[in-house]
């Protein structure tokens, strides 16, 4: 029961991230918003890593991989999603983010010797990306303007998450998960803050409303720090395969919140497109989950 509560809590938290980004991005601007979010999260993680006695990896290859993850799993995708949400609906961004497992399949085929694309996985990929194409077609409709550039930015973020997942599995398997989480936030936060101070105009304090400040603080401490702790706690108790089912929870949460609080359009294309993407993810992973379940049952 406890694990199910953590699971649904994580789905609600991550599904709401896109709403909070949409609320705050116009007031802060993309880079300042990401900087404040990651800066607060990184500060918390610095204290956490020190208090718990966790140390950075000493192996040069692991350090390089952690640096890669900090940039590609944190700094770049957080920025792409935030930039994209200036122009597209938060619900649509949530749905597009659900393509991470599809991108992971393609990249893992190249980067991991035990992950090969099969005809079944090709079917899942085709179904999932057909859903993406259906969503992209909404950009041509004046009733639901969601520019293609914003959608491509969010898809780019999904590809970044997928690349990072493969790098973590290949090069950081022996590193403590909370060290990876904390290190990636510290590295990503440091990079984005430096870029923001050098290149982006900072918002005036007078232009920030209470809801803008509340949204970014919530993004940092709840949707980033707390969500990371929930995610890695579930992985340690449930396993990675079962925990990643949270992917299926996020799109309906994001679409519902966007419709309720921001009056975002929910038409048949976003419903069918989301269903096709999630169905593609199910098809891609179905055999593997079924096989692992059989092994688990045999061991009980």
Residue frames relative to the residue before (quaternion, step in Angstrom):
aa qw qx qy qz dx dy dz
X 1.0000 0.0000 0.0000 0.0000 0.00 0.00 0.00
X 0.6398 0.5342 -0.3259 0.4461 3.59 0.95 -0.90
X 0.6765 0.4967 -0.3018 0.4523 3.57 0.89 -0.90
X 0.6375 0.5165 -0.3360 0.4625 3.58 1.04 -0.69
X 0.6242 0.5232 -0.3379 0.4716 3.58 1.06 -0.70
X 0.6418 0.5063 -0.3173 0.4807 3.58 1.00 -0.82
X 0.6437 0.5406 -0.3177 0.4387 3.57 0.97 -0.88
X 0.7183 0.4302 -0.2625 0.4797 3.59 0.76 -0.99
X 0.5991 0.5476 -0.3561 0.4630 3.56 1.13 -0.59
X 0.6523 0.5062 -0.3095 0.4718 3.57 0.98 -0.84
X 0.6474 0.5225 -0.3218 0.4520 3.58 0.97 -0.82
X 0.6630 0.4929 -0.3006 0.4765 3.58 0.99 -0.83
X 0.6552 0.5152 -0.3164 0.4530 3.59 0.96 -0.87
X 0.7203 0.4246 -0.2659 0.4797 3.60 0.73 -1.00
X 0.6329 0.5330 -0.3407 0.4464 3.59 1.04 -0.64
X 0.6844 0.4812 -0.2811 0.4702 3.58 1.15 -0.61
X 0.4612 0.7081 -0.4407 0.3029 3.61 1.22 -0.30
X 0.6853 0.5090 -0.2914 0.4317 3.54 0.92 -0.91
X 0.5978 0.5344 -0.3529 0.4823 3.58 1.15 -0.57
X 0.6776 0.4964 -0.2974 0.4539 3.59 0.86 -0.94
X 0.6164 0.5308 -0.3406 0.4715 3.59 1.04 -0.74
X 0.6632 0.5135 -0.3015 0.4533 3.56 0.91 -0.95
X 0.6370 0.5388 -0.3262 0.4443 3.59 1.02 -0.79
X 0.8022 0.3661 -0.1535 0.4460 3.59 0.85 -1.01
X 0.5679 0.6643 -0.3939 0.2847 3.61 1.06 -0.59
X 0.6436 0.5310 -0.3487 0.4269 3.62 0.94 -0.70
X 0.6856 0.4811 -0.2874 0.4646 3.60 1.00 -0.78
X 0.7525 0.3981 -0.2136 0.4792 3.59 0.91 -0.91
X 0.3430 -0.6613 0.5692 0.3478 3.55 0.87 -1.04
X 0.6537 -0.5752 0.3139 0.3786 3.63 -1.03 0.70
X 0.7352 0.4306 -0.2652 0.4514 3.61 0.62 -1.05
X 0.6626 0.4809 -0.3373 0.4647 3.66 0.81 -0.76
X 0.6312 0.5314 -0.3416 0.4501 3.59 1.00 -0.76
X 0.6725 0.4772 -0.2948 0.4828 3.58 0.89 -0.92
X 0.6356 0.5449 -0.3307 0.4357 3.59 1.00 -0.78
X 0.6737 0.4713 -0.3017 0.4826 3.59 0.90 -0.89
X 0.6442 0.5317 -0.3219 0.4456 3.57 0.93 -0.88
X 0.7399 0.4050 -0.2324 0.4843 3.57 0.75 -1.04
X 0.6039 0.5682 -0.3623 0.4257 3.58 1.07 -0.65
X 0.6725 0.4780 -0.2918 0.4839 3.58 0.91 -0.90
X 0.6648 0.5011 -0.3052 0.4623 3.58 0.93 -0.91
X 0.6579 0.5117 -0.3093 0.4579 3.59 0.97 -0.85
X 0.6297 0.5348 -0.3374 0.4513 3.59 0.97 -0.79
X 0.6410 0.5087 -0.3204 0.4772 3.56 0.99 -0.82
X 0.6900 0.4952 -0.2894 0.4415 3.58 0.90 -0.92
X 0.5722 0.5697 -0.3820 0.4494 3.61 1.10 -0.58
X 0.6701 0.4837 -0.2873 0.4842 3.57 0.92 -0.95
X 0.6599 0.5273 -0.3099 0.4363 3.59 0.90 -0.93
X 0.6796 0.4886 -0.2997 0.4578 3.58 0.82 -0.95
X 0.6623 0.4987 -0.3106 0.4649 3.59 0.99 -0.81
X 0.6770 0.5025 -0.3010 0.4456 3.60 0.85 -0.95
X 0.7380 0.4095 -0.2271 0.4859 3.60 0.97 -0.84
X 0.4914 -0.7108 0.4041 0.3001 3.58 1.26 0.08
X 0.3970 0.7126 -0.4909 0.3060 3.56 1.15 0.43
X 0.2036 -0.7963 0.5646 0.0754 3.54 -1.03 0.88
X 0.5549 -0.5909 0.4706 0.3486 3.53 -1.21 0.57
X 0.5729 -0.5937 0.4215 0.3763 3.61 -1.04 0.60
X 0.3729 -0.7439 0.5178 0.1988 3.56 -1.09 0.73
X 0.5696 0.5935 -0.3843 0.4190 3.57 1.19 -0.45
X 0.5024 -0.6831 0.4314 0.3079 3.66 -0.73 0.99
X 0.6548 0.5096 -0.3285 0.4512 3.59 0.98 -0.76
X 0.6516 0.4977 -0.3162 0.4773 3.58 1.01 -0.75
X 0.6329 0.5224 -0.3344 0.4634 3.58 1.02 -0.73
X 0.6471 0.5079 -0.3177 0.4716 3.58 0.99 -0.81
X 0.6494 0.5126 -0.3149 0.4651 3.57 1.01 -0.82
X 0.6492 0.5073 -0.3182 0.4691 3.59 1.00 -0.80
X 0.6133 0.5293 -0.3408 0.4770 3.58 1.06 -0.70
X 0.6353 0.5257 -0.3177 0.4680 3.58 0.97 -0.87
X 0.6725 0.4962 -0.2971 0.4619 3.58 0.88 -0.95
X 0.6322 0.5426 -0.3383 0.4375 3.61 0.98 -0.78
X 0.7012 0.4427 -0.2593 0.4950 3.56 1.05 -0.80
X 0.7951 0.3691 -0.1678 0.4510 3.57 0.66 -1.16
X 0.7230 0.4003 -0.2615 0.4987 3.61 1.12 -0.49
X 0.7672 0.3286 -0.1764 0.5218 3.59 1.21 -0.34
X 0.7694 0.3923 -0.2367 0.4450 3.59 0.31 -1.23
X 0.7344 0.4449 -0.2558 0.4442 3.59 0.69 -1.06
X 0.7283 0.4251 -0.2968 0.4481 3.68 0.64 -0.91
X 0.6046 0.5414 -0.3710 0.4513 3.61 1.02 -0.68
X 0.6699 0.4944 -0.2950 0.4687 3.57 1.01 -0.83
X 0.6571 0.5168 -0.3161 0.4485 3.59 0.91 -0.86
X 0.6635 0.4954 -0.3114 0.4663 3.58 0.90 -0.88
X 0.6721 0.4958 -0.3019 0.4597 3.57 0.89 -0.91
X 0.6437 0.5023 -0.3206 0.4802 3.59 0.98 -0.81
X 0.6677 0.5137 -0.3073 0.4425 3.60 0.89 -0.89
X 0.6891 0.5022 -0.2856 0.4375 3.57 1.00 -0.79
X 0.4290 0.6494 -0.4931 0.3886 3.58 1.21 0.17
X 0.8118 0.2934 -0.0980 0.4953 3.56 1.04 -0.82
X 0.7584 0.3423 -0.2154 0.5111 3.61 1.09 -0.46
X 0.6342 -0.5475 0.3927 0.3792 3.56 -1.26 0.47
X 0.5623 -0.6090 0.4438 0.3405 3.55 -1.14 0.66
X 0.6287 0.5394 -0.3359 0.4484 3.58 1.05 -0.72
X 0.6440 0.5095 -0.3151 0.4758 3.57 0.99 -0.82
X 0.6337 0.5291 -0.3320 0.4563 3.59 0.98 -0.81
X 0.6311 0.5340 -0.3320 0.4544 3.58 1.01 -0.79
X 0.6619 0.5055 -0.3010 0.4645 3.56 0.94 -0.91
X 0.6707 0.4963 -0.3056 0.4587 3.59 0.87 -0.90
X 0.6188 0.5505 -0.3411 0.4447 3.59 1.08 -0.65
X 0.5906 0.5917 -0.3584 0.4155 3.58 1.19 -0.47
X 0.5514 0.6138 -0.3974 0.4016 3.61 1.26 -0.06
X 0.3686 0.7560 -0.4817 0.2461 3.63 1.23 -0.07
X 0.6815 0.4782 -0.3282 0.4462 3.67 0.77 -0.84
X 0.6258 0.5345 -0.3475 0.4494 3.61 1.09 -0.60
X 0.6539 0.4843 -0.3048 0.4950 3.57 0.97 -0.84
X 0.6189 0.5565 -0.3438 0.4349 3.58 1.02 -0.79
X 0.6258 0.5509 -0.3354 0.4386 3.57 0.98 -0.83
X 0.6795 0.4922 -0.2910 0.4597 3.57 0.87 -0.96
X 0.7063 0.4602 -0.2702 0.4651 3.58 0.84 -0.97
X 0.6345 0.5307 -0.3308 0.4543 3.59 1.03 -0.75
X 0.5757 0.5873 -0.3760 0.4269 3.59 1.10 -0.62
X 0.7074 0.4275 -0.2461 0.5062 3.57 1.08 -0.74
X 0.7946 0.3924 -0.1720 0.4301 3.58 0.85 -0.96
X 0.7670 0.2939 -0.1702 0.5443 3.60 1.18 -0.40
X 0.4311 -0.7461 0.4414 0.2505 3.60 -0.60 1.08
X 0.7167 0.4374 -0.2631 0.4753 3.62 1.14 -0.51
X 0.6555 0.4527 -0.3187 0.5137 3.59 1.24 0.23
X 0.1038 0.8100 -0.5641 0.1223 3.55 -0.16 1.29
X 0.4882 -0.6582 0.4934 0.2915 3.54 -1.11 0.73
X 0.1490 -0.7769 0.6101 0.0443 3.54 -0.92 1.05
X 0.6859 -0.4613 0.3364 0.4513 3.62 -1.21 0.21
X 0.6276 0.5300 -0.3434 0.4554 3.61 1.02 -0.72
X 0.6713 0.4880 -0.3004 0.4700 3.57 0.97 -0.85
X 0.5924 0.5503 -0.3626 0.4634 3.60 1.11 -0.63
X 0.6300 0.5262 -0.3274 0.4680 3.58 1.02 -0.81
X 0.6603 0.5082 -0.3057 0.4607 3.57 0.94 -0.88
X 0.6402 0.5200 -0.3170 0.4683 3.56 1.01 -0.85
X 0.6610 0.5121 -0.3104 0.4522 3.57 0.89 -0.93
X 0.6622 0.5022 -0.3037 0.4659 3.57 0.96 -0.87
X 0.6776 0.5073 -0.2940 0.4439 3.57 0.90 -0.93
X 0.7340 0.4130 -0.2509 0.4773 3.57 0.80 -0.93
X 0.5376 0.5591 -0.4176 0.4733 3.59 1.23 -0.19
X 0.6159 0.5321 -0.3327 0.4763 3.56 1.13 -0.66
X 0.6203 0.5308 -0.3307 0.4734 3.58 1.07 -0.76
X 0.6508 0.5190 -0.3115 0.4584 3.58 0.95 -0.90
X 0.6358 0.5215 -0.3277 0.4651 3.58 1.02 -0.78
X 0.6509 0.5049 -0.3124 0.4730 3.58 0.97 -0.81
X 0.6465 0.5357 -0.3174 0.4408 3.56 0.97 -0.88
X 0.6133 0.5744 -0.3507 0.4134 3.59 1.09 -0.65
X 0.5553 0.6103 -0.3944 0.4046 3.60 1.22 -0.36
X 0.5611 0.6301 -0.3881 0.3707 3.60 1.18 -0.46
X 0.6621 0.5037 -0.3066 0.4626 3.59 1.21 -0.38
X 0.6336 0.5430 -0.3245 0.4454 3.59 1.27 -0.14
X 0.4342 -0.7223 0.4781 0.2473 3.58 -0.71 1.07
X 0.6136 0.5692 -0.3515 0.4194 3.60 1.17 -0.52
X 0.7928 0.1273 -0.0689 0.5920 3.58 1.20 -0.43
X 0.0291 -0.8479 0.5293 0.0055 3.60 0.46 1.17
X 0.1563 0.7466 -0.6297 0.1469 3.54 -0.66 1.18
X 0.2937 -0.8167 0.4641 0.1769 3.58 0.20 1.29
X 0.5838 -0.6234 0.4059 0.3252 3.51 -1.06 0.87
X 0.6075 0.5762 -0.3663 0.4059 3.62 1.01 -0.75
X 0.6580 0.5069 -0.3108 0.4620 3.59 0.97 -0.81
X 0.6441 0.5145 -0.3166 0.4692 3.57 1.04 -0.77
X 0.6449 0.5171 -0.3190 0.4635 3.57 0.98 -0.85
X 0.6172 0.5494 -0.3451 0.4452 3.60 1.03 -0.75
X 0.6780 0.4732 -0.2974 0.4776 3.60 0.90 -0.88
X 0.6327 0.5078 -0.3344 0.4795 3.60 1.03 -0.70
X 0.6075 0.5411 -0.3457 0.4676 3.58 1.09 -0.66
X 0.6272 0.5235 -0.3282 0.4742 3.57 1.05 -0.75
X 0.6348 0.5265 -0.3282 0.4605 3.58 1.00 -0.80
X 0.6442 0.5088 -0.3195 0.4733 3.58 1.00 -0.79
X 0.6185 0.5378 -0.3383 0.4624 3.61 1.07 -0.71
X 0.6461 0.5104 -0.3183 0.4698 3.58 0.93 -0.87
X 0.6533 0.5216 -0.3116 0.4516 3.57 1.00 -0.83
X 0.6422 0.5117 -0.3255 0.4688 3.60 0.94 -0.84
X 0.6639 0.5125 -0.3044 0.4516 3.55 0.94 -0.87
X 0.6198 0.5480 -0.3459 0.4425 3.58 1.00 -0.78
X 0.6592 0.4970 -0.3043 0.4752 3.57 0.99 -0.83
X 0.6518 0.5084 -0.3166 0.4652 3.61 0.95 -0.84
X 0.6376 0.5228 -0.3299 0.4597 3.60 0.96 -0.84
X 0.6854 0.4857 -0.2948 0.4554 3.56 0.86 -0.91
X 0.7223 0.4621 -0.2600 0.4440 3.57 0.94 -0.85
X 0.8372 0.2507 -0.0871 0.4781 3.59 0.86 -0.93
X 0.7684 0.3553 -0.1887 0.4977 3.61 1.17 -0.40
X 0.2788 0.7984 -0.4979 0.1922 3.59 1.15 0.44
X 0.7246 0.4347 -0.2485 0.4736 3.58 1.10 -0.61
X 0.5831 0.5800 -0.3663 0.4352 3.58 1.28 0.05
X 0.5738 -0.6026 0.4370 0.3415 3.57 -1.02 0.84
X 0.5179 -0.6826 0.4165 0.3041 3.64 -0.75 1.01
X 0.6701 0.4915 -0.3136 0.4594 3.60 0.97 -0.76
X 0.5911 0.5384 -0.3631 0.4784 3.58 1.20 -0.46
X 0.6267 0.5211 -0.3263 0.4788 3.57 1.05 -0.78
X 0.6677 0.5050 -0.2997 0.4576 3.58 0.88 -0.98
X 0.7017 0.4630 -0.2723 0.4681 3.57 0.82 -1.00
X 0.6610 0.5171 -0.3072 0.4486 3.57 0.93 -0.89
X 0.6669 0.5027 -0.3132 0.4522 3.57 0.93 -0.86
X 0.6505 0.5033 -0.3191 0.4709 3.60 1.03 -0.72
X 0.6529 0.5095 -0.3170 0.4623 3.59 0.97 -0.82
X 0.6709 0.4865 -0.2936 0.4764 3.59 0.92 -0.92
X 0.6905 0.4826 -0.2833 0.4583 3.57 0.82 -1.00
X 0.6570 0.5152 -0.3104 0.4545 3.57 0.97 -0.84
X 0.6485 0.5218 -0.3199 0.4526 3.58 0.94 -0.87
X 0.6624 0.5124 -0.3058 0.4530 3.57 0.96 -0.88
X 0.7022 0.4748 -0.2804 0.4504 3.57 0.79 -1.00
X 0.6279 0.5264 -0.3442 0.4585 3.59 0.99 -0.73
X 0.6492 0.5127 -0.3172 0.4638 3.60 0.97 -0.84
X 0.6637 0.4951 -0.3028 0.4720 3.59 0.93 -0.89
X 0.6518 0.5282 -0.3129 0.4452 3.58 0.95 -0.86
X 0.6787 0.4894 -0.2936 0.4622 3.58 0.88 -0.94
X 0.7019 0.4734 -0.2671 0.4603 3.57 1.09 -0.69
X 0.8533 0.2374 -0.0515 0.4615 3.56 0.92 -0.87
X 0.7560 0.4044 -0.2209 0.4650 3.62 1.06 -0.50
X 0.4611 -0.6538 0.5124 0.3120 3.61 -1.01 0.72
X 0.3518 -0.7415 0.5354 0.1995 3.56 -0.94 0.90
X 0.5032 -0.6612 0.4548 0.3206 3.60 -0.99 0.73
X 0.4731 -0.6403 0.5194 0.3106 3.54 -1.15 0.58
X 0.5659 -0.6260 0.4160 0.3389 3.57 -0.96 0.87
X 0.6411 0.5487 -0.3263 0.4259 3.57 1.04 -0.74
X 0.6640 0.5136 -0.2993 0.4537 3.58 1.21 -0.49
X 0.6244 0.5468 -0.3351 0.4459 3.59 1.25 -0.19
X 0.2659 -0.7666 0.5666 0.1438 3.54 -0.79 1.06
X 0.6885 -0.4766 0.3447 0.4242 3.56 -1.28 0.26
X 0.6671 0.5005 -0.3169 0.4517 3.60 0.97 -0.78
X 0.6038 0.5498 -0.3586 0.4523 3.59 1.13 -0.59
X 0.6752 0.4863 -0.2844 0.4762 3.57 0.92 -0.96
X 0.6511 0.5145 -0.3136 0.4615 3.58 0.95 -0.88
X 0.6421 0.5384 -0.3249 0.4384 3.58 1.00 -0.83
X 0.7119 0.4517 -0.2806 0.4587 3.59 0.82 -0.92
X 0.6255 0.5163 -0.3459 0.4718 3.61 1.05 -0.67
X 0.6374 0.5140 -0.3174 0.4784 3.58 1.03 -0.79
X 0.6247 0.5395 -0.3317 0.4568 3.58 0.99 -0.83
X 0.6959 0.4877 -0.2785 0.4474 3.57 0.91 -0.91
X 0.8093 0.3433 -0.1602 0.4490 3.56 0.61 -1.15
X 0.7409 0.3675 -0.2192 0.5176 3.60 1.06 -0.68
X 0.7833 0.3723 -0.1961 0.4576 3.57 0.60 -1.16
X 0.7123 0.3713 -0.2619 0.5349 3.59 1.24 -0.16
X 0.7656 0.3688 -0.2192 0.4795 3.61 0.42 -1.18
X 0.7128 0.4398 -0.2730 0.4733 3.61 0.64 -1.09
X 0.6452 0.5277 -0.3299 0.4432 3.59 0.96 -0.84
X 0.6283 0.5247 -0.3403 0.4628 3.61 1.01 -0.74
X 0.6585 0.5022 -0.3158 0.4631 3.59 0.93 -0.85
X 0.6456 0.5077 -0.3224 0.4706 3.61 0.97 -0.82
X 0.6570 0.5352 -0.3095 0.4314 3.56 0.91 -0.95
X 0.7389 0.4129 -0.2432 0.4737 3.58 0.77 -1.01
X 0.5765 0.5510 -0.3809 0.4680 3.60 1.18 -0.42
X 0.6612 0.4939 -0.3023 0.4769 3.57 0.97 -0.84
X 0.6212 0.5364 -0.3489 0.4524 3.59 0.98 -0.77
X 0.6875 0.4926 -0.2902 0.4478 3.59 0.93 -0.88
X 0.7497 0.3806 -0.2196 0.4948 3.61 1.09 -0.60
X 0.7662 0.3445 -0.1770 0.5128 3.58 1.02 -0.78
X 0.4658 -0.6266 0.4866 0.3921 3.55 1.02 -0.80
X 0.6330 -0.5870 0.3623 0.3514 3.56 -1.17 0.66
X 0.6519 0.5487 -0.3344 0.4027 3.60 0.88 -0.90
X 0.7016 0.4566 -0.2739 0.4736 3.57 0.84 -0.96
X 0.6426 0.5442 -0.3246 0.4308 3.57 1.00 -0.83
X 0.6634 0.5259 -0.3162 0.4281 3.60 0.97 -0.79
X 0.4559 0.6628 -0.4595 0.3765 3.60 1.25 0.02
X 0.4749 0.6660 -0.4378 0.3732 3.59 1.27 -0.22
X 0.4927 0.6608 -0.4144 0.3858 3.57 1.25 -0.39
X 0.6881 0.4974 -0.2833 0.4460 3.58 1.03 -0.79
X 0.6357 0.5496 -0.3225 0.4357 3.58 1.21 -0.48
X 0.6453 0.6037 -0.3223 0.3395 3.55 0.95 -0.92
X 0.6752 0.5080 -0.3473 0.4068 3.70 0.71 -0.83
X 0.6869 0.4508 -0.3325 0.4630 3.67 0.73 -0.81
X 0.6136 0.5350 -0.3531 0.4611 3.60 1.08 -0.67
X 0.6947 0.4914 -0.2807 0.4439 3.58 0.81 -1.00
X 0.6659 0.4963 -0.3033 0.4672 3.57 0.93 -0.89
X 0.6594 0.5128 -0.3083 0.4552 3.60 0.95 -0.88
X 0.6742 0.4891 -0.3019 0.4638 3.59 0.87 -0.90
X 0.6435 0.5263 -0.3234 0.4520 3.58 0.99 -0.79
X 0.6666 0.4930 -0.2968 0.4738 3.55 1.02 -0.82
X 0.6955 0.4960 -0.2807 0.4375 3.59 0.93 -0.89
X 0.8139 0.3138 -0.1303 0.4713 3.56 0.80 -1.04
X 0.7845 0.2840 -0.1575 0.5283 3.60 1.13 -0.51
X 0.4149 -0.7358 0.4457 0.2964 3.58 1.29 0.15
X 0.2501 0.7805 -0.5330 0.2101 3.59 0.99 0.77
X 0.5372 -0.6502 0.4454 0.3006 3.53 -1.08 0.79
X 0.0769 -0.7559 0.6488 0.0424 3.55 -1.00 0.91
X 0.0492 0.8115 -0.5776 0.0735 3.56 -0.15 1.28
X 0.7365 -0.4311 0.2787 0.4405 3.56 -1.30 0.07
X 0.6204 0.5676 -0.3550 0.4085 3.60 1.07 -0.62
X 0.6825 0.4609 -0.3125 0.4734 3.60 0.91 -0.79
X 0.6271 0.5257 -0.3404 0.4632 3.60 1.07 -0.65
X 0.7053 0.4427 -0.2647 0.4863 3.58 0.82 -1.01
X 0.6414 0.5310 -0.3274 0.4466 3.59 0.95 -0.83
X 0.6522 0.4985 -0.3103 0.4794 3.59 0.97 -0.86
X 0.6489 0.5180 -0.3191 0.4569 3.57 0.96 -0.84
X 0.6544 0.5113 -0.3142 0.4600 3.60 1.00 -0.80
X 0.6423 0.5151 -0.3257 0.4648 3.60 0.99 -0.81
X 0.6908 0.4679 -0.2861 0.4713 3.58 0.86 -0.94
X 0.6228 0.5238 -0.3414 0.4704 3.58 1.06 -0.70
X 0.6291 0.5335 -0.3309 0.4583 3.58 1.03 -0.74
X 0.6440 0.5085 -0.3152 0.4769 3.58 1.02 -0.82
X 0.6346 0.5238 -0.3268 0.4650 3.60 1.01 -0.80
X 0.6650 0.5037 -0.3074 0.4577 3.59 0.87 -0.93
X 0.6410 0.5376 -0.3211 0.4438 3.58 0.95 -0.88
X 0.8015 0.3285 -0.1407 0.4795 3.58 0.89 -0.95
X 0.4382 0.7550 -0.4343 0.2223 3.59 1.20 -0.28
X 0.7027 0.4735 -0.2887 0.4457 3.58 0.70 -1.03
X 0.6538 0.5230 -0.3175 0.4453 3.57 0.95 -0.87
X 0.6717 0.4813 -0.3109 0.4697 3.59 0.88 -0.82
X 0.6552 0.5172 -0.3205 0.4477 3.55 0.98 -0.85
X 0.6564 0.5104 -0.3103 0.4607 3.55 0.99 -0.85
X 0.6726 0.4896 -0.3056 0.4631 3.59 0.91 -0.85
X 0.6158 0.5402 -0.3507 0.4539 3.57 1.08 -0.69
X 0.6367 0.5346 -0.3191 0.4550 3.56 1.03 -0.84
X 0.6433 0.5135 -0.3139 0.4732 3.56 1.02 -0.82
X 0.6548 0.5190 -0.3099 0.4537 3.56 0.96 -0.89
X 0.6584 0.5110 -0.3063 0.4600 3.56 0.97 -0.88
X 0.6420 0.5284 -0.3213 0.4532 3.54 1.04 -0.78
X 0.7001 0.4738 -0.2686 0.4618 3.58 1.12 -0.60
X 0.5358 0.6416 -0.4072 0.3681 3.62 1.24 -0.25
